[in-house]
Amino acid sequence: MPSEPGKAGEFRREAAQPRMGLGREFWDFLKHNKKWWLLPILLALLILGLLVVLGGTSLAPFIYTIF
């Protein structure tokens, strides 16, 4: 099946492509759908999650002095 017409051939070509990672897929979503307002929300959630994780480690006294 060297060249299938229509949607079936397009589907097979796309399925043969290597998979993208989560970060790359999210970046493509932001770029193509013009959802740039999601980026600061995501960064704030990542920073908050990092603070929560590091709050339970030996770095906690250093983090608490920031606030």
Secondary structure as GFF3:
##gff-version 3
##sequence-region A 1 67
A	DSSP	alpha_helix	6	16	.	.	.	ID=ss1
A	DSSP	alpha_helix	22	33	.	.	.	ID=ss2
A	DSSP	alpha_helix	38	55	.	.	.	ID=ss3
A	DSSP	alpha_helix	60	64	.	.	.	ID=ss4
###
